[in-house]
Amino acid sequence: MINTKNIIIGSLFAAIAALFQLIPVFFSEVLVFLTIFSAVPIYIVSRINPKTGILSYLVASIIVMILSVHEGLFFLCTNGIVGISLGICSYYIKKESAIWILSSIALTITLSVMNYGIGIPVFGMKIPGVIIIQILILFLVSVTYNIFYYYFLKFIYRYLKKNLRSI
């Protein structure tokens, strides 16, 4: 069950995620690298409560889509999916390698939808080779990204959990 405290935390973190994702819209495309931090609030909420995390992911997606469809698609298919999948997997699964693999599968699927379904090249160019090789490349990049990002998110989550207890 989602209580009032979770709804407030979820909405606050959805707004923070949306703000991070909208940095290139409000400021400049030069700052596009900062959008990777939009996964952090979604991960934290998903790790605390998966249902609230899903709602936060959807709310942040809607907010971003209203202001920029392009950034909204990227949030739905990249940063948001990384945050939600790593957060939910961390909540239910204790084995780190399983968390990385499941999250990487989710990211590979959404990147494939962007690349092949929508037609937006995820690396800014066409991936060489036949489709199986292309998907394997997407998966390997996803695994590498998720491993590094998992440890980054885990560090932030533990830091916040430790330091917010004392408040």
N, C-alpha and C positions, 0 to 999 in steps of 0.2 A: 504494500500500500504506500502511496506517495502522500506524505504529510505536508503541512504548510511550510515547515522549515526547508524541506527538500525542494519545494516549488520555488521558494525565494532564492535559494542557493542556485538552483538550476537556471532560473531566469537571469540572475546576475552574471553567471558564467557564460550563458548564451550571448548576452550583450557584449561581454569581453571578447569572446571568440569572434563575434561579428565585427567588432572594431578592429581587431588584428587583421581579419581577412579583407577589410575595406581600406586598409592603409594606402594601397596603390591608387585607389579611387579618390581619396581625399587629398593625398599629397602628391606622390609621383611614382611612376613605374620603376624608378630607380630603387625604391624601397620595397620592391616586391618580395625580396628575401625574408622580410619580417612576417609575411603571412604564414610561415611555417609555425609560428607561435600560436596560431589560432587553434591548433590541436590540443594545446596544454589545458585550457579550461574544460574542454569536452572530455579529455582523459580523466581529469580530477573528478568531475561530476559522475562520470560513468564508473569510476572505481569506487566511489562512495555508494552510489545506487544506480544500477544499470537502467532501470525504467526512467529515472530522472535524466540520466545521460542521453537516452534516446530522444526524450522530449527536448532537451537542450540543443541537441544536434539538429533536430527538425526546426526549432524556433530560430536558431542562428542561421540556418539555411534560408529560411523564409525572409528574415531581415536582410541578409546579404543579397538574395535574389531581387528583392524590391529595389535596391539601390544600384545593383550591377549584376546582370544576368551572367556575364562572363565570370566574374569572381564567385558568384553563387554556384556555378557549375564546378569550378575548381574546388570550392569548399566541399561540396557534396561528394565529389569523386576523389579527392586527395586528402587534404588536411583534416577535414571532418571525419572521414572514414578511418584515418589512422588513429585519431583520438578516440573515437567510439569503439573501434575494434580492439585496440590495446587496453582501453579501460575496462571493457566488459570481459575480455579474456583474462585480465589480471584479477578481476573480481571472482571469477569462477574457477580458474585454472592456476595451479601453483608451479607447474613445470614451465620454465622460461622458454625453452625451445618450442613447446607447443603454442605458447602465446605468440611468438614471432611468426611461426608457420601459418597459423590461422589468420593472423592479421595481414600477413603478406598475401595470402590467397584472396582475402577481401580487397586489398589494395590492387592486386593484379587484375581482378575482375572489373573493378571500377575504372582503372586505367585503360583496360581493353575496350570498355564501353565508350570512353572518351575518344580513344584513338581510332577505333574501327566503326563504332556506332554513330557517334556524333561527327567524327572527322577532324577533331582537334588533335594535332600531333603533340603527345605529352612531353617529348624531348625537344620540341621546336623543329623537328625534322622527321622524315620518314625513317623508320628503323629498317636496316638492311636485312635481307634474307627472306626465307619463306615464313609463313605465318606462325608455324610452330616455334621456329627459332626466335621470332619477334616476341612471342608470348613468354618464352623461356628467359629472354633478356629482361622483359618487364618484371618477371618473377624474381630474378636474381637481384635486380635493382631494388625491388620491394623488400626482399629479405634484408639486404644490407641496410637500407634506410630504416626499416623497423627495428633492427637490432640496436643501432645507434640511438634512435629516437626513444626506444623503450628505456634504456638506461638513463637518458636525459630526463624523461618524464618521471621515472621511478625516483630519481634524486630530488626533483622538485616536489613530488608528492610527499616523500618522507620529511623533507625540510619543512614544508607547510604543516604537516601533521604534528611534528615535534614542536614547532614554534607557536602554532596557534592554540595548542593546549594550555599554554601558560597565560593566555589572555583571558 
